Amino acid sequence: MAADTKNQASRRPQGRLIGYARVSTDEQATQAQEMELRTAGCDVIVQEHGSGASRARPALSKLLREIGAGDTLVVVRLDRLARSVSHLLEVIDDLTLKNAHFRSLRDPIDTTTPQGMFSLQVLGAVAQLERALISERTKAGIRAAKAKGKLPGNPGVREGRPEALAKMTAAQKAAYGTRVQATVNQWLPTVRRMRPDHTWDDIARVLKQRGLSWTPERLRRAVKWLIAEHLADPALLKKSPPRLPEDRLMTLVAGIHASNSDLTLREIAGQLERLHERTPRGGSKWSPSSVKNLIDRARRAGLIGGVGAG
């Protein structure tokens, strides 16, 4: 057993251990959780005050945006982090996208070990079964209600009662916020790098090349929600300045390069062709030299820095 523990410790990533401590109300203190997290090796501890059912977790959202590759998010217990199994899996998905890890001190969940990953897979299967059972019960309830001549849904909403409509609107807004926060780490960094120099249409097209399906209007609406929740800079909504066609190409190439500085000139050229962007001379085929010229211009304009794509 001691050898297994030693081997697991040697396989752990060398990034930071970042603790997350949450209590239900402002009157409660996080000291007990902090002591346990520091004993586990956490030098940085993020505190959150809010109920377990609350969807608003600004400290957690900020942590997930800023956590780095190789870092590990550590909690004392799973209920300190997640509202539900599905929420836990969403958080771990966000961490995985950033090559970060997760560990719960009092639960068998540690994504840096095979045993911990197995426990996580079991949780995922449980969540899938739970969703299927809820769906089945819901459908059975609707069928039984119809058989008795009852209409499904909230009668207050059907009758247009203001209090029922207000509750429904609040629930819809909360659900929308949860969906936005679940994927924010996948697309917000690109938005931050490209706005307001680029139009929402340009950004949506760049994200589409990365496998993320956004329309310009949906993207702008999501950013507006983040700004209203004080999770993003209002400057992102500034109007894009009018640009000459070649200036627009320069800033577009700079945005693609900034989104992934590891892309080669040929790979950027391929992205521009898939976006159906015309070259400065109006052609449809992009050469690496054309991309390099635009990157050099962008560097001189201060849009990007460092060594260019190879």
Secondary structure as the mmCIF struct_conf table of DSSP 4:
data_model
#
loop_
_struct_conf.conf_type_id
_struct_conf.id
_struct_conf.beg_label_comp_id
_struct_conf.beg_label_asym_id
_struct_conf.beg_label_seq_id
_struct_conf.end_label_comp_id
_struct_conf.end_label_asym_id
_struct_conf.end_label_seq_id
HELX_RH_AL_P HELX_RH_AL_P1 ALA A 2 ARG A 11
BEND BEND1 ARG A 12 ARG A 12
BEND BEND2 GLN A 14 GLY A 15
STRN STRN1 LEU A 17 VAL A 23
BEND BEND3 SER A 24 THR A 25
TURN_TY1_P TURN_TY1_P1 ASP A 26 GLU A 27
BEND BEND4 GLN A 28 GLN A 28
HELX_RH_AL_P HELX_RH_AL_P2 GLN A 31 THR A 39
TURN_TY1_P TURN_TY1_P2 ALA A 40 GLY A 41
BEND BEND5 ASP A 43 ASP A 43
STRN STRN2 VAL A 44 HIS A 49
TURN_TY1_P TURN_TY1_P3 GLY A 52 ALA A 53
BEND BEND6 ARG A 55 ARG A 55
HELX_RH_AL_P HELX_RH_AL_P3 PRO A 58 GLU A 66
HELX_LH_PP_P HELX_LH_PP_P1 ILE A 67 GLY A 68
TURN_TY1_P TURN_TY1_P4 ALA A 69 GLY A 70
STRN STRN3 THR A 72 VAL A 75
BEND BEND7 VAL A 76 ARG A 77
HELX_RH_3T_P HELX_RH_3T_P1 LEU A 78 ARG A 80
TURN_TY1_P TURN_TY1_P5 LEU A 81 LEU A 81
BEND BEND8 ARG A 83 SER A 84
HELX_RH_AL_P HELX_RH_AL_P4 VAL A 85 LEU A 97
TURN_TY1_P TURN_TY1_P6 LYS A 98 ASN A 99
STRN STRN4 HIS A 101 SER A 104
TURN_TY1_P TURN_TY1_P7 LEU A 105 ARG A 106
BEND BEND9 ASP A 107 PRO A 108
STRN STRN5 ASP A 110 ASP A 110
TURN_TY1_P TURN_TY1_P8 THR A 111 THR A 112
BEND BEND10 THR A 113 THR A 113
HELX_RH_AL_P HELX_RH_AL_P5 PRO A 114 ALA A 147
TURN_TY1_P TURN_TY1_P9 LYS A 148 GLY A 149
HELX_LH_PP_P HELX_LH_PP_P2 LYS A 150 PRO A 152
BEND BEND11 GLY A 153 GLY A 153
HELX_RH_AL_P HELX_RH_AL_P6 PRO A 155 ARG A 158
TURN_TY1_P TURN_TY1_P10 GLU A 159 GLY A 160
HELX_RH_AL_P HELX_RH_AL_P7 PRO A 162 MET A 194
TURN_TY1_P TURN_TY1_P11 ARG A 195 ASP A 197
BEND BEND12 HIS A 198 HIS A 198
HELX_RH_AL_P HELX_RH_AL_P8 TRP A 200 GLN A 209
TURN_TY1_P TURN_TY1_P12 ARG A 210 GLY A 211
HELX_RH_AL_P HELX_RH_AL_P9 PRO A 216 ALA A 228
TURN_TY1_P TURN_TY1_P13 GLU A 229 HIS A 230
BEND BEND13 LEU A 231 ALA A 232
HELX_RH_3T_P HELX_RH_3T_P2 PRO A 234 LEU A 237
BEND BEND14 LYS A 238 LYS A 238
HELX_LH_PP_P HELX_LH_PP_P3 LYS A 239 PRO A 242
HELX_RH_AL_P HELX_RH_AL_P10 PRO A 245 SER A 259
TURN_TY1_P TURN_TY1_P14 SER A 261 ASP A 262
HELX_RH_AL_P HELX_RH_AL_P11 LEU A 265 ARG A 274
TURN_TY1_P TURN_TY1_P15 LEU A 275 HIS A 276
HELX_LH_PP_P HELX_LH_PP_P4 GLU A 277 THR A 279
TURN_TY1_P TURN_TY1_P16 PRO A 280 ARG A 281
BEND BEND15 GLY A 282 GLY A 282
BEND BEND16 SER A 284 SER A 284
HELX_RH_AL_P HELX_RH_AL_P12 PRO A 288 ARG A 300
TURN_TY1_P TURN_TY1_P17 ALA A 301 GLY A 302
BEND BEND17 LEU A 303 LEU A 303
BEND BEND18 GLY A 306 VAL A 307
HELX_LH_PP_P HELX_LH_PP_P5 GLY A 308 ALA A 309
#
